[in-house]
């Protein structure tokens, strides 16, 4: 005569089989997962003032004092003249507050001569031409090195009316600047030497400027036992 299994025992067995996490050898205890804490907002009553006109470093702005570009091409345009006009006007506009440009930038520009390239002591990097807008016309990418670490990155385009406009202004420690298709990526160190911050900018047809589209962290090892490479990058690739 077959003995029938009590329904209570069957229910207990089913509960044990379905509770917890199971692996190939059966149930496993994952231990204390800790306590989940809700974020605490600091300084709830403090808010920044909205930016006044002209106080947005990333906004597009026509560079004053420059002639219109014939043929709407950046080729043949003096990169040093463009960034000199931009830095000078931005310094006057922000009144030395540093919102638009580092206050030391004008002093650094004084090291540049009027000769081609600005001379050996000129802190302005050679201009690079690359189409970032996708309209078939190249933009001018350059940077002013404020000191041995901090730089002012600038990107300029030629508008349909021939005027030169700044479409990206970025101050930072330029561990690397890369272009690919219509993307411009800026690599900067973080407080953690294991990671490099990568800011990806793309053309925004609405604002007529380069806008931040993605911000990521890249695990880029720092090679402390070798000098900086020619392009001043320590990333091991």
C-alpha positions as a Markdown table, in Angstrom:
| # | Residue | x | y | z |
|---|---|---|---|---|
| 1 | Unk | 0.0 | 0.0 | 0.0 |
| 2 | Unk | 1.5 | 3.4 | -1.1 |
| 3 | Unk | 1.9 | 6.1 | 1.6 |
| 4 | Unk | 0.6 | 9.5 | 0.5 |
| 5 | Unk | 2.9 | 12.5 | 1.2 |
| 6 | Unk | 1.3 | 15.2 | 3.4 |
| 7 | Unk | 0.4 | 18.3 | 1.5 |
| 8 | Unk | 2.1 | 20.5 | 4.1 |
| 9 | Unk | 5.5 | 18.9 | 3.5 |
| 10 | Unk | 5.1 | 19.3 | -0.3 |
| 11 | Unk | 4.4 | 23.0 | 0.2 |
| 12 | Unk | 7.5 | 23.4 | 2.4 |
| 13 | Unk | 9.6 | 21.7 | -0.3 |
| 14 | Unk | 8.2 | 23.9 | -3.0 |
| 15 | Unk | 8.9 | 27.1 | -0.9 |
| 16 | Unk | 12.5 | 26.0 | -0.3 |
| 17 | Unk | 13.0 | 25.3 | -4.0 |
| 18 | Unk | 11.8 | 28.7 | -5.1 |
| 19 | Unk | 13.2 | 31.0 | -2.3 |
| 20 | Unk | 16.6 | 32.6 | -2.5 |
| 21 | Unk | 19.2 | 32.2 | -5.3 |
| 22 | Unk | 19.9 | 28.9 | -6.8 |
| 23 | Unk | 23.1 | 27.8 | -8.5 |
| 24 | Unk | 24.2 | 24.5 | -10.0 |
| 25 | Unk | 24.7 | 23.0 | -6.5 |
| 26 | Unk | 21.5 | 24.3 | -5.0 |
| 27 | Unk | 20.6 | 27.3 | -2.9 |
| 28 | Unk | 23.3 | 29.8 | -1.9 |
| 29 | Unk | 23.3 | 32.5 | 0.7 |
| 30 | Unk | 24.3 | 35.9 | -0.7 |
| 31 | Unk | 24.7 | 37.4 | 2.7 |
| 32 | Unk | 23.8 | 40.9 | 4.0 |
| 33 | Unk | 23.4 | 43.3 | 1.1 |
| 34 | Unk | 23.6 | 46.3 | 3.3 |
| 35 | Unk | 21.2 | 49.1 | 3.9 |
| 36 | Unk | 20.0 | 51.3 | 1.0 |
| 37 | Unk | 20.2 | 55.0 | 1.8 |
| 38 | Unk | 18.3 | 57.7 | 0.0 |
| 39 | Unk | 20.4 | 60.6 | -1.3 |
| 40 | Unk | 20.5 | 63.7 | 0.9 |
| 41 | Unk | 20.3 | 67.1 | -0.9 |
| 42 | Unk | 22.8 | 69.7 | 0.4 |
| 43 | Unk | 22.1 | 73.4 | 0.5 |
| 44 | Unk | 18.5 | 73.1 | -0.7 |
| 45 | Unk | 17.9 | 76.9 | -0.5 |
| 46 | Unk | 20.9 | 77.8 | -2.7 |
| 47 | Unk | 20.6 | 78.2 | -6.5 |
| 48 | Unk | 23.0 | 79.8 | -9.1 |
| 49 | Unk | 21.9 | 82.9 | -10.9 |
| 50 | Unk | 21.0 | 82.3 | -14.5 |
| 51 | Unk | 23.8 | 83.2 | -16.9 |
| 52 | Unk | 23.6 | 86.7 | -18.3 |
| 53 | Unk | 23.9 | 87.3 | -22.1 |
| 54 | Unk | 27.4 | 86.5 | -23.3 |
| 55 | Unk | 28.3 | 84.6 | -20.1 |
| 56 | Unk | 28.0 | 81.1 | -21.5 |
| 57 | Unk | 31.4 | 79.8 | -22.6 |
| 58 | Unk | 29.9 | 77.1 | -24.8 |
| 59 | Unk | 27.5 | 79.3 | -26.7 |
| 60 | Unk | 28.1 | 80.2 | -30.4 |
| 61 | Unk | 29.4 | 83.8 | -30.9 |
| 62 | Unk | 30.7 | 85.7 | -33.8 |
| 63 | Unk | 34.3 | 86.8 | -33.2 |
| 64 | Unk | 34.4 | 90.6 | -33.6 |
| 65 | Unk | 37.1 | 92.4 | -35.6 |
| 66 | Unk | 37.8 | 89.7 | -38.2 |
| 67 | Unk | 37.2 | 90.1 | -41.9 |
| 68 | Unk | 34.7 | 87.9 | -43.7 |
| 69 | Unk | 36.1 | 84.8 | -45.2 |
| 70 | Unk | 36.0 | 84.6 | -49.0 |
| 71 | Unk | 34.8 | 81.3 | -50.3 |
| 72 | Unk | 33.5 | 80.3 | -46.9 |
| 73 | Unk | 36.7 | 78.2 | -46.4 |
| 74 | Unk | 38.9 | 78.2 | -43.3 |
| 75 | Unk | 41.9 | 77.3 | -45.4 |
| 76 | Unk | 44.2 | 80.2 | -45.5 |
| 77 | Unk | 42.7 | 81.8 | -42.4 |
| 78 | Unk | 45.3 | 82.8 | -39.8 |
| 79 | Unk | 44.5 | 80.7 | -36.7 |
| 80 | Unk | 46.6 | 83.0 | -34.5 |
| 81 | Unk | 44.7 | 86.1 | -35.6 |
| 82 | Unk | 41.4 | 84.3 | -34.9 |
| 83 | Unk | 42.1 | 83.2 | -31.4 |
| 84 | Unk | 43.8 | 86.5 | -30.6 |
| 85 | Unk | 40.6 | 88.4 | -31.6 |
| 86 | Unk | 38.5 | 85.9 | -29.7 |
| 87 | Unk | 40.5 | 85.9 | -26.5 |
| 88 | Unk | 40.8 | 89.7 | -26.5 |
| 89 | Unk | 37.0 | 90.3 | -26.9 |
| 90 | Unk | 36.1 | 87.6 | -24.4 |
| 91 | Unk | 38.4 | 89.1 | -21.8 |
| 92 | Unk | 36.8 | 92.5 | -22.3 |
| 93 | Unk | 33.4 | 91.0 | -22.2 |
| 94 | Unk | 33.8 | 89.0 | -18.9 |
| 95 | Unk | 35.6 | 91.9 | -17.2 |
| 96 | Unk | 38.4 | 89.7 | -16.0 |
| 97 | Unk | 36.1 | 87.4 | -14.0 |
| 98 | Unk | 37.4 | 84.3 | -15.9 |
| 99 | Unk | 33.9 | 83.1 | -16.9 |
| 100 | Unk | 34.7 | 83.2 | -20.6 |
| 101 | Unk | 38.5 | 82.9 | -20.6 |
| 102 | Unk | 41.4 | 82.5 | -18.2 |
| 103 | Unk | 42.6 | 86.0 | -17.1 |
| 104 | Unk | 46.2 | 85.0 | -17.9 |
| 105 | Unk | 45.4 | 84.2 | -21.5 |
| 106 | Unk | 46.0 | 87.8 | -22.9 |
| 107 | Unk | 49.4 | 87.9 | -21.2 |
| 108 | Unk | 50.2 | 84.5 | -22.7 |
| 109 | Unk | 49.2 | 85.8 | -26.2 |
| 110 | Unk | 51.7 | 88.6 | -25.8 |
| 111 | Unk | 54.4 | 86.0 | -26.2 |
| 112 | Unk | 53.3 | 85.5 | -29.8 |
| 113 | Unk | 55.0 | 87.5 | -32.5 |
| 114 | Unk | 53.5 | 88.7 | -35.7 |
| 115 | Unk | 55.5 | 86.2 | -37.8 |
| 116 | Unk | 54.1 | 83.0 | -39.2 |
| 117 | Unk | 53.1 | 80.6 | -36.4 |
| 118 | Unk | 53.7 | 83.2 | -33.7 |
| 119 | Unk | 57.3 | 82.3 | -33.0 |
| 120 | Unk | 58.9 | 79.6 | -30.8 |
| 121 | Unk | 57.4 | 80.9 | -27.5 |
| 122 | Unk | 53.8 | 81.3 | -28.7 |
| 123 | Unk | 51.4 | 79.2 | -26.6 |
| 124 | Unk | 48.8 | 78.8 | -29.4 |
| 125 | Unk | 48.7 | 75.3 | -30.8 |
| 126 | Unk | 48.8 | 74.8 | -34.6 |
| 127 | Unk | 45.3 | 75.0 | -36.1 |
| 128 | Unk | 43.7 | 71.8 | -37.3 |
| 129 | Unk | 41.0 | 71.8 | -39.9 |
| 130 | Unk | 38.2 | 69.2 | -39.7 |
| 131 | Unk | 34.5 | 69.2 | -40.8 |
| 132 | Unk | 32.5 | 68.9 | -37.6 |
| 133 | Unk | 29.2 | 70.3 | -38.9 |
| 134 | Unk | 28.7 | 67.9 | -41.7 |
| 135 | Unk | 28.2 | 70.7 | -44.3 |
| 136 | Unk | 31.4 | 70.0 | -46.2 |
| 137 | Unk | 33.2 | 73.0 | -44.8 |
| 138 | Unk | 36.1 | 72.5 | -42.3 |
| 139 | Unk | 36.1 | 74.0 | -38.9 |
| 140 | Unk | 39.2 | 75.4 | -37.2 |
| 141 | Unk | 40.3 | 73.7 | -34.0 |
| 142 | Unk | 43.0 | 75.2 | -31.9 |
| 143 | Unk | 44.0 | 75.8 | -28.2 |
| 144 | Unk | 45.9 | 78.3 | -26.1 |
| 145 | Unk | 48.1 | 76.8 | -23.4 |
| 146 | Unk | 47.7 | 79.0 | -20.3 |
| 147 | Unk | 50.4 | 77.2 | -18.4 |
| 148 | Unk | 52.0 | 73.8 | -18.4 |
| 149 | Unk | 48.7 | 72.1 | -17.6 |
| 150 | Unk | 45.6 | 74.3 | -18.3 |
| 151 | Unk | 44.5 | 75.1 | -21.8 |
| 152 | Unk | 41.7 | 77.0 | -23.6 |
| 153 | Unk | 40.3 | 74.9 | -26.3 |
| 154 | Unk | 38.5 | 76.7 | -29.2 |
| 155 | Unk | 36.6 | 75.6 | -32.3 |
| 156 | Unk | 35.6 | 78.1 | -35.0 |
| 157 | Unk | 33.3 | 77.8 | -38.0 |
| 158 | Unk | 32.5 | 80.0 | -41.0 |
| 159 | Unk | 28.9 | 81.1 | -41.2 |
| 160 | Unk | 26.9 | 81.4 | -44.4 |
| 161 | Unk | 27.5 | 85.1 | -44.4 |
| 162 | Unk | 31.3 | 84.6 | -44.2 |
| 163 | Unk | 31.7 | 85.7 | -40.6 |
| 164 | Unk | 33.8 | 83.5 | -38.2 |
| 165 | Unk | 32.0 | 82.3 | -35.2 |
| 166 | Unk | 33.3 | 80.4 | -32.1 |
| 167 | Unk | 31.2 | 77.3 | -31.7 |
| 168 | Unk | 33.0 | 75.7 | -28.8 |
| 169 | Unk | 35.0 | 77.1 | -25.8 |
| 170 | Unk | 36.4 | 74.7 | -23.3 |
| 171 | Unk | 38.9 | 75.2 | -20.5 |
| 172 | Unk | 40.6 | 72.2 | -19.1 |
| 173 | Unk | 43.6 | 69.9 | -18.8 |
| 174 | Unk | 43.8 | 68.4 | -22.3 |
| 175 | Unk | 45.1 | 64.9 | -21.9 |
| 176 | Unk | 44.0 | 64.4 | -25.5 |
| 177 | Unk | 41.7 | 65.8 | -28.2 |
| 178 | Unk | 40.4 | 63.5 | -30.9 |
| 179 | Unk | 38.2 | 64.0 | -34.0 |
| 180 | Unk | 36.3 | 61.3 | -35.8 |
| 181 | Unk | 33.7 | 62.0 | -38.4 |
| 182 | Unk | 31.5 | 64.8 | -36.9 |
| 183 | Unk | 32.6 | 64.1 | -33.3 |
| 184 | Unk | 35.2 | 65.9 | -31.1 |
| 185 | Unk | 36.3 | 64.1 | -28.0 |
| 186 | Unk | 38.1 | 65.8 | -25.1 |
| 187 | Unk | 40.1 | 63.5 | -22.8 |
| 188 | Unk | 40.8 | 64.9 | -19.3 |
| 189 | Unk | 42.3 | 63.4 | -16.1 |
| 190 | Unk | 40.1 | 62.8 | -13.1 |
| 191 | Unk | 40.9 | 62.6 | -9.3 |
| 192 | Unk | 41.2 | 58.9 | -9.8 |
| 193 | Unk | 44.3 | 58.1 | -11.9 |
| 194 | Unk | 42.7 | 54.9 | -13.2 |
| 195 | Unk | 40.1 | 56.9 | -15.1 |
| 196 | Unk | 40.1 | 59.5 | -17.9 |
| 197 | Unk | 37.0 | 61.7 | -18.4 |
| 198 | Unk | 35.9 | 61.7 | -22.1 |
| 199 | Unk | 33.6 | 64.5 | -23.2 |
| 200 | Unk | 32.0 | 63.9 | -26.7 |
| 201 | Unk | 30.8 | 67.0 | -28.6 |
| 202 | Unk | 28.7 | 67.0 | -31.7 |
| 203 | Unk | 27.2 | 69.7 | -33.8 |
| 204 | Unk | 23.8 | 71.0 | -32.7 |
| 205 | Unk | 21.9 | 72.6 | -35.6 |
| 206 | Unk | 19.5 | 74.4 | -33.2 |
| 207 | Unk | 22.1 | 76.2 | -31.2 |
| 208 | Unk | 24.6 | 76.4 | -34.1 |
| 209 | Unk | 27.4 | 75.2 | -31.7 |
| 210 | Unk | 29.1 | 72.1 | -30.6 |
| 211 | Unk | 27.1 | 70.5 | -27.8 |
| 212 | Unk | 28.0 | 67.9 | -25.2 |
| 213 | Unk | 26.4 | 64.7 | -26.3 |
| 214 | Unk | 28.0 | 62.1 | -24.0 |
| 215 | Unk | 30.3 | 62.1 | -20.9 |
| 216 | Unk | 32.0 | 58.8 | -20.0 |
| 217 | Unk | 34.9 | 57.4 | -18.1 |
| 218 | Unk | 37.7 | 55.5 | -19.8 |
| 219 | Unk | 40.0 | 53.2 | -17.8 |
| 220 | Unk | 43.2 | 54.6 | -19.2 |
| 221 | Unk | 46.2 | 53.5 | -17.3 |
| 222 | Unk | 48.8 | 56.1 | -16.4 |
| 223 | Unk | 52.4 | 55.2 | -17.4 |
| 224 | Unk | 54.4 | 56.9 | -14.7 |
| 225 | Unk | 57.7 | 55.3 | -15.7 |
| 226 | Unk | 57.8 | 56.7 | -19.2 |
| 227 | Unk | 57.8 | 60.4 | -20.4 |
| 228 | Unk | 54.8 | 61.9 | -22.2 |
| 229 | Unk | 54.6 | 61.0 | -25.8 |
| 230 | Unk | 54.8 | 63.6 | -28.6 |
| 231 | Unk | 51.1 | 64.3 | -28.3 |
| 232 | Unk | 51.4 | 64.5 | -24.5 |
| 233 | Unk | 49.2 | 61.5 | -23.8 |
| 234 | Unk | 50.1 | 58.8 | -21.2 |
| 235 | Unk | 47.3 | 56.5 | -22.1 |
| 236 | Unk | 48.4 | 53.0 | -22.9 |
| 237 | Unk | 46.7 | 51.8 | -26.1 |
